[in-house]
């Protein structure tokens, strides 16, 4: 139990010792901040040098300022044998000297024995073994931990302390689990994802500090801390304390975090700054990243998604055809198609006439062949046919200017001719433009610019060609459905299932995706199709990824990753390490057990999350006579929820399946003057204590209390709706209530009501 009696706590010698230590550290921080401020602004003869020094000083000042509220969270006393000393094991004699004492916090505070949690010695805090060691720059250092003490500091004041481990005790203390339970039991302070350095579990730390596996995939149950692992791993890899080679080491500007929605990115926005990452890490939702990497802005409509939401299943679209578009088999088809285009272009170019219409003389065939061999040679970046076409045109223009400096009337071109008169700039530009147009028209006869959108539609419209290129991967009836899909696209525009294949074809033609990043974290990756993951991999300079997801939470049957081994061909099977995180820390035991009942209705093969032993409120069913009563019951319930023990400041989310119910509920609130309920994705939604959202919009988010609205007979018993309900219920931390009017959904009827509180309006 945490010591909470202030008088008793202050009489504790350990408390007095820690209070004195904290006072010294805070005093040091204040002195250093004043010293750094006194050195600014920086002046120097070279302004660039002055700016660089100013930036370093400001970063140091900001880092110290961030540490004032909580300079550290833990104390370690340990014995060690330094690298190079005789023997590699600690003996009893080694433990006769006083132990080393250090403190761990977010940032390193020099001269105060306060180390960053990312430092090598930080491993001792998170490991389960108390006789272990850590690897420092000078080598491996064996250690024996004597004391592990949690020090709770808020606002620069010592609030609590607790010994998680003390060697003199007969057995390790359970205080670590008590501290974690207390952290999980608290309601969200500000509606944002929290830094968890104090409560990182050993298996989470192993994933965060993993620098050996280039592609780390974390298959994590709902609430297992996947997002925290990804963001904390960014901070760890960006720290200067790990052993990453310099040419592989990521920097903020070469790190990319891909999230599922703008709401999620706002929810997670504070984590990296609070972990000491000053800025520069690009955070983007995947759909935006995909669209921004198209050479021509191309929009799509969510017709398939809307069909799913309206009916709970795909009725007007062929699932096999739409799934194929996002597969690696489709990537193979596109690659083979573009490679054949390149071979055909080369043959046609060799048959081009040697004279350029409108320009005197001819170009020797050997010269054309030489230029073609250069611009169409194999490339690790793909065919890049449109980029190579521009290279070909430019090379031909240079060749023509070199071997035939005459204009179309065989007169000397003024800017090649000798003599004192220099050509007029505009005249020179006009002649250059004419030559470029002439060469481009000549090139068009064999090598036209390829519009990736038209080429994609032409490919889908040719079932024989698609089947041939796919080999045995595609039945003919699926290829025929692709033809129907292409006809629909021409009439109504692209669907979201087309964007991955479109972008991949665009990249092969136009080299749109650059190898810019050294570490990419992809959250909720189960909803990104394999061809899209392959395109994302093209932006990596070193194939270093952290992939986070839960295949049980994949909503769309026509896109996404069904199993992680489907990505073997993207990253290389030997490069992938799949870790499983089954324990759910987010929800109370009662809510997790209820969620597991829903999970088993659509997939018995997935290992159910293991509840963290934290008791909470039982799940509640609320049946109402009509829709108006349901809406009013929900409004009343919000006040009741905040009267429950521990939920006084609860962040409450009202989740609804469809837009119709959402709009009706909003009108109900407006007509009755009920305010304070903010739509997710609206400005400042993360600062509101009550939010309203469609269920898909809260992927990756969590709330103290969740109210799921409208789970009646219209919430049909389909796999999609089961997954949708599972997504909604797994957002809840402490309270979960389900409301409906009329007949309850068959999904609820198919699971046990054991332990559920049932209300009737």
Secondary structure by P-SEA (a helix, b strand, c coil): cccccaaaaaacaaaaaaaaaaaaaaaaaaaaaaaaaaacccccccaaaaaaaaaaaaaaaaaaaaaccccccbbbbbcccccccccccccccccccbbbbbbbcccccccccccccccccccccccccccbbbbccccbbbbbbcbbbbbbbccccccccccccccccccccaaaaaaaaaaaaccccccccccccccccaaaaaaaacccccbbbbbcccccaaaaaaaaaaaaaaccccccccccccccccbbbbbccaaaaaaacccccccccccccccccaaaaaaaacccbbbbbaaaaaaaaaccccccccaaaaaaaacaaaaaaaaaaaaaaaaaaaaaaaacccccccccccccaaaaaaaaaaaacccccccaaaaaaaaaaaaaaaaaaaccccccccccccccccccccccaaaaaaaaaaaaaaaaaaaaaccccccaaaaaaaaaacaaaaaaaacccccaaaaaaaaaaaaaaacccccccaaaaaaaaaaaccccccccccbbbbcccccccaaaaaaaaaaccccccccccccccccccccccccccccccccccccbbbbbbcccccccaaaaaaaaaaaaacccccccccccccccccbbbbbbccaaaaaaaaaaaaaaaaacccccccbbbbbbccaaaaaaaaaaaaaacccccccccccccccccbbbbcccccccccccbbbbccccccccccaaaaaaaaaaaaccccbbbbbbcccccaaaaacccccbbbbcc
